[in-house]
């Protein structure tokens, strides 16, 4: 029997009634599937339903085989040892006891046939670039990116039949991403991966596009999907032009028919008044003409309605992914102004900035470095959330910091209420008008933050910071493309293009960094130093 996942009549809604999936029918068979779709389409929700983390309102999920699930936000107990996280602590302890001469039966029962458990664990860690991590270390000693890879290592060691990965490259540096790519490329079973990482999605066998509650399948990887989609969209846009021309023609013909009907009516009335023929003949002729004209008009009205329906269908087939607009006043920074000063700064976890470093004018700085290098610590120190061990970080303009966890939002408040917290002087109408620029229109602005998808949550958090008073002239973003689909990354890029203040972005997403016009690359590797764009791919 083939390993598979089958969803039948699957429906799910959040507790506030917001529908996510409605009567979805889909099956996933052997091979690697990239699950794509705009933020809020239900990708992460579908994975959680398959993993058993959520219960459907209606319908069923049937899985032939064991499921392993890597969620978007991996949180591991910092007190756990690495072998406990990998799920091998009991077998490893039994193995060590047997090797030490303890022949108690329970040790053999615990170990079973898994005599090479320790070797397999170390080999898996090595394959993921974690060979330096001892099995007895605690999770609190590893970085966020390493904890993601540890969770993946645990899944690989468990050898599940179905592997679900939700944005697995979030928080992973370039080296860790390449390790994960290798693991994905060699996966033998059923895999469903949700990601905005093009390189990862180019390793899959097929793409499942979740849009408007339905899944459309595309053979091949993400690049093949984009080509197929471009061809589809060209055809759809041509159909819109044809349908528009037909709609205009039918409107003209209906208008002509109405003019002819009016003329006939006027002529018939005139003839009737002049009484040139017997009354009964003229009455019959007038009724016949009216019936004929009426049928003619109805025919044209039906044709116009059909043309309008064809036009609506054609327009619906064209994807219209809106763009965020951030044409906000008061964020501009003059070229000569000093925005930020770092002076002999030593951070809480040891990284430092020797001497001084200034950020001037609307500079765009990319902050890169390996997992655990201290990038988030540096941003939090600049934002005033952490005290430096020594030295000074001084901002000379209003700044805002958008952290990875997006915890600037209160989940119990609506999007509009969250934004209003940052701009208490703004009227409700002003808040909503500005939110529309971030694609939260009408009822969408009244959604609770807790019900938003990862990408929608990011957009709401970005709106809250950008619309804050005073307007930020220095914006700091920590891994902003995490949890964003391709359309949202494009939206973010557009938003940042129209932002006129200074920018510091910590990210491992090189295509994104290159797209937003970075003017200076800073590498944090024990010390903060400027590097050239050519050094970025292989920072030493």
Secondary structure in CASP SS format (residue, H / E / C, confidence):
PFRMAT SS
TARGET T0000
AUTHOR 0000-0000-0000
METHOD secondary structure of the structure
MODEL  1
X C 1.00
X C 1.00
X C 1.00
X E 1.00
X E 1.00
X E 1.00
X E 1.00
X E 1.00
X E 1.00
X E 1.00
X E 1.00
X E 1.00
X E 1.00
X C 1.00
X C 1.00
X C 1.00
X C 1.00
X C 1.00
X E 1.00
X E 1.00
X E 1.00
X E 1.00
X E 1.00
X E 1.00
X E 1.00
X E 1.00
X E 1.00
X E 1.00
X C 1.00
X C 1.00
X E 1.00
X E 1.00
X E 1.00
X E 1.00
X E 1.00
X E 1.00
X C 1.00
X C 1.00
X C 1.00
X C 1.00
X C 1.00
X C 1.00
X H 1.00
X H 1.00
X H 1.00
X H 1.00
X H 1.00
X H 1.00
X H 1.00
X H 1.00
X H 1.00
X C 1.00
X C 1.00
X C 1.00
X C 1.00
X C 1.00
X C 1.00
X E 1.00
X E 1.00
X E 1.00
X E 1.00
X E 1.00
X E 1.00
X E 1.00
X C 1.00
X C 1.00
X E 1.00
X E 1.00
X E 1.00
X E 1.00
X C 1.00
X C 1.00
X C 1.00
X C 1.00
X C 1.00
X C 1.00
X C 1.00
X C 1.00
X C 1.00
X C 1.00
X E 1.00
X H 1.00
X H 1.00
X H 1.00
X H 1.00
X C 1.00
X C 1.00
X C 1.00
X H 1.00
X H 1.00
X H 1.00
X H 1.00
X H 1.00
X H 1.00
X H 1.00
X H 1.00
X H 1.00
X H 1.00
X H 1.00
X C 1.00
X C 1.00
X C 1.00
X C 1.00
X C 1.00
X H 1.00
X H 1.00
X H 1.00
X H 1.00
X H 1.00
X H 1.00
X H 1.00
X C 1.00
X C 1.00
X C 1.00
X C 1.00
X C 1.00
X H 1.00
X H 1.00
X H 1.00
X H 1.00
X H 1.00
X H 1.00
X H 1.00
X H 1.00
X H 1.00
X H 1.00
X H 1.00
X C 1.00
X C 1.00
X C 1.00
X C 1.00
X C 1.00
X C 1.00
X C 1.00
X C 1.00
X C 1.00
X C 1.00
X E 1.00
X H 1.00
X H 1.00
X H 1.00
X C 1.00
X C 1.00
X H 1.00
X H 1.00
X H 1.00
X H 1.00
X H 1.00
X H 1.00
X H 1.00
X H 1.00
X H 1.00
X H 1.00
X H 1.00
X H 1.00
X H 1.00
X H 1.00
X H 1.00
X C 1.00
X C 1.00
X C 1.00
X E 1.00
X E 1.00
X E 1.00
X E 1.00
X E 1.00
X C 1.00
X C 1.00
X C 1.00
X C 1.00
X C 1.00
X C 1.00
X C 1.00
X H 1.00
X H 1.00
X H 1.00
X H 1.00
X H 1.00
X H 1.00
X H 1.00
X H 1.00
X H 1.00
X H 1.00
X H 1.00
X H 1.00
X C 1.00
X C 1.00
X C 1.00
X C 1.00
X E 1.00
X E 1.00
X E 1.00
X E 1.00
X E 1.00
X C 1.00
X C 1.00
X C 1.00
X H 1.00
X H 1.00
X H 1.00
X H 1.00
X C 1.00
X C 1.00
X C 1.00
X C 1.00
X E 1.00
X E 1.00
X E 1.00
X E 1.00
X E 1.00
X E 1.00
X C 1.00
X C 1.00
X E 1.00
X E 1.00
X E 1.00
X E 1.00
X E 1.00
X E 1.00
X C 1.00
X C 1.00
X H 1.00
X H 1.00
X H 1.00
X H 1.00
X H 1.00
X H 1.00
X H 1.00
X H 1.00
X H 1.00
X H 1.00
X H 1.00
X H 1.00
X H 1.00
X H 1.00
X H 1.00
X H 1.00
X H 1.00
X H 1.00
X H 1.00
X H 1.00
X H 1.00
X H 1.00
X H 1.00
X H 1.00
X H 1.00
X H 1.00
X H 1.00
X H 1.00
X H 1.00
X H 1.00
X H 1.00
X H 1.00
X H 1.00
X H 1.00
X H 1.00
X H 1.00
X H 1.00
X H 1.00
X H 1.00
X H 1.00
X H 1.00
X H 1.00
X H 1.00
X H 1.00
X H 1.00
X H 1.00
X H 1.00
X H 1.00
X H 1.00
X H 1.00
X H 1.00
X H 1.00
X H 1.00
X C 1.00
X C 1.00
X C 1.00
X C 1.00
X H 1.00
X H 1.00
X H 1.00
X H 1.00
X H 1.00
X H 1.00
X H 1.00
X H 1.00
X H 1.00
X H 1.00
X H 1.00
X H 1.00
X H 1.00
X H 1.00
X H 1.00
X H 1.00
X H 1.00
X H 1.00
X H 1.00
X H 1.00
X H 1.00
X H 1.00
X H 1.00
X H 1.00
X H 1.00
X H 1.00
X H 1.00
X H 1.00
X H 1.00
X H 1.00
X H 1.00
X H 1.00
X H 1.00
X H 1.00
X H 1.00
X H 1.00
X H 1.00
X H 1.00
X H 1.00
X C 1.00
X C 1.00
X C 1.00
X C 1.00
X C 1.00
X C 1.00
X C 1.00
X C 1.00
X C 1.00
X C 1.00
X C 1.00
X C 1.00
X C 1.00
X C 1.00
X C 1.00
X C 1.00
X C 1.00
X C 1.00
X C 1.00
X C 1.00
X E 1.00
X E 1.00
X E 1.00
X E 1.00
X E 1.00
X E 1.00
X E 1.00
X E 1.00
X E 1.00
X C 1.00
X C 1.00
X C 1.00
X C 1.00
X C 1.00
X E 1.00
X E 1.00
X E 1.00
X E 1.00
X E 1.00
X E 1.00
X E 1.00
X E 1.00
X E 1.00
X C 1.00
X C 1.00
X C 1.00
X E 1.00
X E 1.00
X E 1.00
X E 1.00
X E 1.00
X C 1.00
X C 1.00
X C 1.00
X C 1.00
X C 1.00
X C 1.00
X H 1.00
X H 1.00
X H 1.00
X H 1.00
X H 1.00
X H 1.00
X H 1.00
X H 1.00
X C 1.00
X C 1.00
X C 1.00
X C 1.00
X C 1.00
X C 1.00
X C 1.00
X E 1.00
X E 1.00
X E 1.00
X E 1.00
X E 1.00
X E 1.00
X C 1.00
X C 1.00
X C 1.00
X E 1.00
X E 1.00
X E 1.00
X E 1.00
X C 1.00
X C 1.00
X C 1.00
X C 1.00
X C 1.00
X C 1.00
X C 1.00
X C 1.00
X C 1.00
X C 1.00
X C 1.00
X E 1.00
X H 1.00
X H 1.00
X H 1.00
X H 1.00
X H 1.00
X H 1.00
X H 1.00
X H 1.00
X C 1.00
X C 1.00
X C 1.00
X C 1.00
X C 1.00
X H 1.00
X H 1.00
X H 1.00
X H 1.00
X H 1.00
X H 1.00
X H 1.00
X H 1.00
X H 1.00
X C 1.00
X C 1.00
X C 1.00
X C 1.00
X C 1.00
X H 1.00
X H 1.00
X H 1.00
X H 1.00
X H 1.00
X C 1.00
X E 1.00
X H 1.00
X H 1.00
X H 1.00
X C 1.00
X C 1.00
X H 1.00
X H 1.00
X H 1.00
X H 1.00
X H 1.00
X H 1.00
X H 1.00
X H 1.00
X H 1.00
X H 1.00
X H 1.00
X H 1.00
X H 1.00
X C 1.00
X C 1.00
X C 1.00
X C 1.00
X C 1.00
X C 1.00
X C 1.00
X E 1.00
X E 1.00
X E 1.00
X E 1.00
X E 1.00
X C 1.00
X C 1.00
X C 1.00
X C 1.00
X C 1.00
X C 1.00
X C 1.00
X H 1.00
X H 1.00
X H 1.00
X H 1.00
X H 1.00
X H 1.00
X H 1.00
X H 1.00
X H 1.00
X H 1.00
X H 1.00
X H 1.00
X C 1.00
X C 1.00
X C 1.00
X C 1.00
X E 1.00
X E 1.00
X E 1.00
X E 1.00
X E 1.00
X C 1.00
X C 1.00
X C 1.00
X H 1.00
X H 1.00
X H 1.00
X H 1.00
X H 1.00
X H 1.00
X C 1.00
X C 1.00
X C 1.00
X C 1.00
X E 1.00
X E 1.00
X E 1.00
X E 1.00
X E 1.00
X C 1.00
X C 1.00
X E 1.00
X E 1.00
X E 1.00
X E 1.00
X E 1.00
X C 1.00
X H 1.00
X H 1.00
X H 1.00
X C 1.00
X C 1.00
X C 1.00
X C 1.00
X C 1.00
END
